C-alpha cells in the first residue's frame, strides 16, 4: 500500500467529516437532514446583494485574462482604503494579497512563516483551518484557552504560560468562530503586550468584522498595535453571501519591515498559483462600499438577529444547557452538563442527535476544545426552522437524562 504523508496524520475537518458523511448517507436514503454544520448563507435563502451582482455583470470581461499575482489594482485599492478606515495607518495597496478565500491566504502565510518545529499559539476553541495548516507546515500548534466564564475571551495568563523560545506567532480570531464572541479591548491590548514582549508575529483573522450585532464595535488588532508585525485576514464570503466565490485577502502591517522575507515567500507561493480568481475580485470595491445589505441582517427584524433569538429562546428552555450569547455572525458554542445526560462525549451526543432528530451539529473536539461537552450550532435557517430544531433538541435531551 502507498502511504499518505505523515503531515496529514493530525489534520481533521470535522465540519465536513464523519458526521457530515453520515448526514449525506441519511439523505441519500431518503431522510431529510437540517445541516447546522457549516456557515453557508446562500444555502438557506440569503440572496446575493445587488451591488455584487451588478459589479460582476458589468465588468465580467475584465476577468478573462490572468490578473496581477497579488490581485487586481482596483480591488487592492479598495481593500487598503477599507483597512485604513478601520484605523490601520500607512496601509498601501502593495501590502495586500488577494486569494481564493481566507483559507488560501492562511495556507500561504503559514507556509511562508512557520517552519518545521516552530510553534504557533492558537485559540481553543479554534477554527480548524488554522491548526490544520500548522500541521501541514510541520509546525507545532500550541493551544491557549479561551474562557467561557469571561465571554470566551482568551486567558492571557494561560497564553503566556504557553510561550517558549520556539513560539513564533500568535493567532487571534476576533470576531471568533466557533463561539461568536467579540473580544474586549483590554484583552486585545493584553495580547499585544505579550506579542511585544516575546517578539511574536500576530495573525489576526477578522473576517466577521462586519457582522457585529447589539451596537458593539469591533477593533482591528493591527490598528490597536501599529508597532507590531501583523497580518490581518478578511474577506466577503459571509458578509456579502458569496462563499462560493472564494474571496479573501490578507494585509501586511509591519512598521519595522521584519516580515520582509515572509512577504517574499508569500510572493513566491502566489506566483506559483498564477493569480486568485479574477471574477471574485471584480466585486470587491462595490461590496466594500455596500454596508447596508450586511447591516440589515443584524438589526431587530433582520434575519441573523431573529435567527439568533430563536435559538437562544430554545436553549433557555433546556435545563442543563449553557451558552454565552454570540455578539457576531451566526455561530453559537453551547454546552451540556454531562453529569445530567447519558452521552459519553460530544461526538456521541452529536451522532445520536443526528440519528434521532435529523439535525447536524459539530462537536467541540472538531474545534480543538476538550474541556466539556460543547457543540457548534450554525444559526442560518429561518427562525421557524430553528425553533423546530430547538424543540427537537429539548425533547431529545429529556429522553437522555440520567
N, C-alpha and C positions, 0 to 999 in steps of 0.2 A: 504493500500500500504506500502511496506517495503521501507524505505527512504535510500537515499545514504548518505555516510559520508559527514558531513559539510565541511571537509577539501578539498573536490573536488569542492566546490562552486565557487572558483575563478580560478580554473585550466582551461586553454584554450590551444588548439593545432590547431591554425588556418591553419598551413601548410597542415594539413590533416583534416581540419574542414569542415564547411558547404559549402564553395566554392568548395573544393575538392570533396565533396559528390555530388554536383551539376554537376561537370565535369564528374564524373563517371556515373551519370544518363544520361547525354547527350550522352556519348559514348555508353552506353547500348542501347540507342535509335537510334544509327547509325551515330552520329555526331562526327567526329574526333576532339580531343582537344589537342593543344600543351601545355603540362604541364610545366610551368616555376615556379613551386611552391616549388620543393624540390631538394636539391643538391645530385643527384644520378647518377654519371657519366656513369656507365655501361648501363643505360637505353638509353643512347644517343650514343652508339657505342664506348665508351672508352674501351680499351682492358686491360685485366689482364696482368700485367708485367710478362715476362718470369721468372724473378728472384723469384717472388712469386709462380708462378705455379711449378717451379722446386723444391723449398723448400717444398711445400706441398706434392707433389707426392713422393719425396724421403723419407720423414720422417713420412708418414701418420700413420704407426703402433705405433709410439710413443705417439699418441694422443688418443689411445683406452682407457687407464685407466684414472681415476681421476688424475689430476696433483696437484702440490702444491697449497694451498689456495691462496697464493699471486701471483702465476704464475710460469711457467717453469723457472728453473735457467738460461738456455741459453738465454731466452727472456729477463729476468730481467737484466742479464749481459749486453746485447746489449743496452737496454734502458738506463741503468745508464751510459754506455760509451757514448751514444748519447748526453745525457744532460751534461755530463762532457765536451764534445766537444763544447757545446753551452755556456760554461763558468760557469757552476754550480759546484763550488768546493765542494769536500767532499761527493758527492753523492755516495751512495752504492746500490748494488742490493737489500739489505734489505729495502731500502727506497721506493721501487717500488711496487705498486699493479697493476696487470693486470686484466681487466674485459671485459665484453661484451659491448664494446663501451664506449666512454666518458659519455654517458647517464647513464649507470650503476654506473660508478665511481662517477659522480656528485651526484647521489642519495645516495650512501653510505656515501660519505663525509658529505653531508648536514644533513643526519640523525644523524651522529655522532657528528656534530658540532653545529647545530642550534636547540635550544630548544624552547619551547612554549614562544612566546613573544619576542624572540631575533630578533634583526633587522640585516638585511644584505643589504649592498649597492650594487645595481645592475645598470648597464647602461641602459639608454633609448636612442635609441632603444636597445632591449635585445633579445637574443635568448631565446625562452620561456621555454626551458628545465630548466633554472635556476630559473626563477620566479615560475614555477610550483612546483619545488622541495621545494622552500621556503614555499609555501602554504601548501604542504603536510606534512612538518615537524612542522607545527604550528608556523612557524616564520613569520616575517613581512618584505616583500620586500620593500625597500625604493629606489626609482629610482633617480639616478643623471643624469644630462643632458649631452649628447654628442652634440657638437656644429657643425652643418653643415657648418657654416661660418669659422670654424677652422679645416676643413678637418675631421670632425666628431671626433676630439679629445675630451676626457672628459673635462668638465668645472670644474676645480679644486675648484673654489670658491663655486660653487653650491654643489659640493661633500662635502666640509667642512661644509656648512650650514646644510646638512642633517645628520650629525653625532650627535648622542645623547648618553647618558650613556648606552643605551641598544644596541648600534651598536657593533656587534661582529666581522664582517668580511666585506671585500670589494671584489667584483668580477671585474676582468679586463679581457675582451675578446679582445685579441690582438694577431694576426690579427682578425678583427672584422667581425662577422656575425650579422646583415644583411648588413652592409654598405660597406664591403670590404676594410675598412681603415686600415692603419698601423700607430700606434701611434708614436709620436715623443719621442725621448729620454728625452727631457725636461718634457713632460707630465708624462712619467713613473716615473722619479725621483721625480716629484711633488706628485704623488700618494704615492710613497714610504715614503716620508716625512710625509704625512698625516697619513699613517698607523703607522709609527713610533711614532708620537706624541700622537696618540689616542689609541695606543696599539691594532691594528686590525690585524686579520689574513687576508692574501692576498690569494685569489683563482685566479690563472692565467690560463685561457682557451687559449691554444696556438696551437690548433690542426691544424691551417692553416700555421704554421711557415715555412713549406717547399714549400709553393705555392706563394711566393713573386715574383713580376714582376718588370720590369723597373730598374734593377740594385740596388734596395733598399735592405736594410738589416734589418731583424727582430732581436730584442734584447730580450733575455729571462729576464723576470721580476726577477726571483729568482737570476739570476746572477748579475743583477744590484743592488739588495738589499739583499746581502747574510746574513745580520744580522736579517732579518725579518722572522717570521714564515710564510711559504708559501707552498701551494700545487699547483703543476703545472699539468695541464691536457693535454694529447696529444693522438694521435692515427694515424692509417693508412687508415681510410676509404676513404678519398678523395685524398690524395697524391699518394696512390697506388691502387686506384679504387677497393676497397674491402668493400664497405658499408655493404653488406650482411654478411660479416664475423664477424661483430661487434667486432672490435679490438681496444681497447683503454686502457689507463693506467693513473695513477696519481703517482706523485713523491713528497714525503715529503722532504722539506728542512727546518730545524728547529735547528739552532745552539745552542739555549739555552734549547732545549728539552721541550718547552712549550706545544707542541702538543702531549705529551705522552699519555694522556687519550683519546684524539681524535683518535690517531692511534690504541689504544687498542679497541676502539669502532668500528672502521672500520674493525679490525681483526675479531671481533665477527660477523659482518654482512657478511664478506667474507666467514667465516666458515659456516654460515647458508646456503649459496648457493653452498657450497662444492668446486667449482672452476669455473674459467672462461672457456669459450670454448677453449679446448686444441688444436683443429685443427688450430684455428687462430694464436695461439702463436707460432706454428711451423715456420711461415713465418716472424716473426718479425726481427730476425737477418739478414736474406737475404734482406729484404725490406729496413732496415735502412742503409745497405751498398750500396743500389741501388738508388743513387740520380739522375742518368742520365735519367731514364724513367720519372721522375717527371719534371726535368728541361726542357726536350724537349717540354713540353706542354706550357711553359711560355715565350718562346722567339719568336721573329717575325717568322711567319710561323708555329708556334705551335698552337694547337687547342684553348687553353684557351686565348692566346694572340689575335688571329684573331677573335674569337667569341666576345671578349670584343670590339674590333674595330668595328665590325658590329653593335653592339648595340649602342655604343657612336655616331657613324655617323648617325644612325637613329634618336636618340634623338636630335642631333644637328639641325635637320631639323624642329623640332616641336617648334613652338612659344608657350611659356607658360610652357615648360618643363625645369626643372633644375636638375642638378646632380653634385655630387662630384665623379670624376673618381676613380674607385677602384684600390687599389695597389696590391691586392692579390686575389687568387681563382677566383670565378665566380659569386659573388654576387654584385648587384648594388641596391641602395636605392634611386631612383629618386623621384622627387616631381612634382606636377602640381600646377600652380597658380589657386587656387579655384575660384577667382573672375572672371576668364576668361571662366569658364566652368559651366555647369548646374548640376554638380554632388552634391548631398547633403553631401557626405563624401567619404572617401577612399573605404569603403565597397561597396557603391553604384557604384562607378567607376569600381571596380573590377568585380562586378557581371554583370554589363551591358557590359563591355568589353568581358567577358566570353561568354555571350549570343550572342552578335553581331558578334564577331570576332573569337570565339572559342579558345581563348588564356587564360590560367590560370596564374594569378599573385596573390600575397598575400598582403592585405592592411596593412598599417603602424600599426594600433592598434594590429595586431597579434604579433607585436614585442614591445608592450608597448610604442608605440610612438603616441602621440595625438596632437602634435603642429600644423601640417599642413597636407595636402593631400600627403601622401607618399605611395609607394608600393615597394615590393622587386621583382626584376627580377633575376631568376637563368639563367645564360648565358651558358647553356650546349649543346643545339642543335648546329648543324653545322652552320657556318656563313650564308649560303644561307637561311636556315630556320629562323634564327634570323633577317635577312634583311627583309624577308616577314612579320614577326611579327611586326617589327618596322614600316613598310609601312602601315600595317593594323592599327596600333595604330595612326599613323599620320592622316589617313583618318577618323578614328573613332572620334578623338578629334576635327577635323574640323566640324563634324556634331553636336558636343555638345558645341560649343562656344556660349556664351551669346550674 
